[in-house]
Amino acid sequence: MNWKTSIIMAHIWVIAYTVEPVMLFLLEPRVPEAKAPLPPELRRGSIFAGLKGVVALGLIVCVTIASLAIINPQFLSTRWPWPLDPFDARIMAAFFALNAVWGLTTYFAGNWGEIRLAVLGMILFTVSNFFLWLVILPLLDKARPNVYGYGVGFGLFSIVLIYYFWRQERVRP
């Protein structure tokens, strides 16, 4: 957010970042059917151990980044591809915290049919972050640490998720 050149847009983003987590909580289905086991016709087989490992890795990375962004944004800024102020770091933490919850839920699922859309969402998140990094790469200060690590990490994670999604779909009953 740029408070100096676009104050109106910055306020719109603050409102959006405040409304989004509240709406996600309010829109979550809480009816008994939402907690019921997956019907047999929607089951698609067990989840590969490798996919669970990838999801666990993503969970650990997301918890670490979200925690650092909330607890010590100055420390995270020294390791981030662009300078972070405390407000932006804490706003950004919401996305990584949401992905951590996503990963935790996915990790403990028992059937591919339960998590198929969640994995698609993770792929969308990682691929979009990779392409965003490609777009902003020329604007980044190459002297900062992890300028390339951020994008390469998202790119590799995207490839692995896409691979496991493909494998899961290929072997489903």
N, C-alpha and C positions, 0 to 999 in steps of 0.2 A: 504494500500500500504506500502510496506517495502522498503524504499529508501536505506537502508544499505546493505541488503543481496541480493536484486533482482532489481537492478537499471534498467535493460532492461525491465523486466516485469512491473515495476512501470511506465515507460514511455509509454509502450503499453496501460496500463490502462488509463493514462492521455489522450492519443489520442482517445481511445474508448469513454471515458466520454465526450469528446469535440464533437466528430463526432455524437454520438447518438442523442442528442437533436436537432442538426441542421438537421439531416436526417429525424427525425420524423416530424419536421416542413415542410421540403421540400416535403415529401411524402404524407402529408395530402391532401385528395381529395378536390379540390376547384371548381369543375364543378357544374353547376346548379343542376344536378341530385343528387349530394351528399347532397344538402340542401333541397331537395324535401321531402314532407311527405312520410312516410312509405306506400308502396302499401298495399291494403287490404289483399292480400294473404299472406303477411309476418307479419301481426299484430297477436299478441298472447295474447291479453287481457291487462287489467290494471295492474299496479305495486302495490303490497301490501304496505300498509302504514308502516308496520314493516320493510320491506326491505329498504324503503326510510329512516327510522330512523337509521337503521344500517349504511347505506351509509353516512348519515349526521354525525354520530359519527366518522366513519372512516375519513371523510373529515376534521373534527375538529382536530382529533389527527394528521393527516398528515400535516395540515397547521401549527400546533403548533411545531411539530418536525422539519419540514423544516425551519420554521422561526428561531427557536432557533439555529439550525445548522449553519445558515447563519449569524445571528446577533450576537450570543454569544456562540460560540462553547465551550469555557471553562466552562460555566455554564452547558451546556448539558453534557459535559464529566463527571461532578460530579454526574450525574443522569443516566448515560449510563452503560450497563453491562461490557464494556471494555473501556480502555482509548481512547479518541479521540483527535487527533491533529487537529488544525484548518483546514488544507487542506482536510483531510479525511472527517471531519464533513461536510464541504461545498460540497464536491463531493457527499456524501451520501444524502444531502438535495435534490439533483435533483430527486432521486427516490421517496421521499416523496412528493415533489412538483408535480411530474407527477401523482402520485396517488391521490393527492388533486384535480387536474384538472379532472381526471378520475371520481372521486366521485361527483364533481360539475356537470359535464355533465350528469352523471347517475341520479343524484337527480332530475334534471329538465326534464328528459325524461318523455313521457306520455304513453309509451306502452312497454310491456315486450319484444316484438320483436326488439325494438330499442337498448335495453341494455343487452340483453342476453349474447352476446359475451364479453361485458365489465365486467359483473359480473363474467364470467368464468375467465377472465384475473385477476380480483381481487382475486379470489380463488387461482389461480396459484401463484400470488405474496405472499399471506399470507401463503399458505401451504408450499411453498418453503422456506420462511423465518423461519417458525416453524421448518422444518426439518434441516435447516442450524443451527439453535440454538441448536437442539438436538446433532448435530455433534460436535459443538464447546463447548458445555457446560462443558465437562471435562477440557478444557483448560482455562476456565474463572476463574478469581479470585472471589471466593465466598464471599469475604468481601466487594466487590463493591455493590452499591445499584442496585436494579432492575435486578439482574442476572436472577432471575426466572420470574420477571414481564414481561420482554421483550418476552420471549418464550411463557409464558402462555397467554399473550395478543394476540399474533399472532395465537396461537392454538384456543382460544375461538372465535376470530373473524372469523377464517376459518370455524369452526363448524357452526356458525350462518349463514354465507354466503352460505355454502353448504345446510343447512336446507332450507333457503329461495329460493335458486335455485331449489331445489327439489320440494318445494311447488308450486312455479310458474309454473314449467313444468307439474306438476300433474293436475293443474286446467285450463291449457290453453284451449281455445276453439278449 
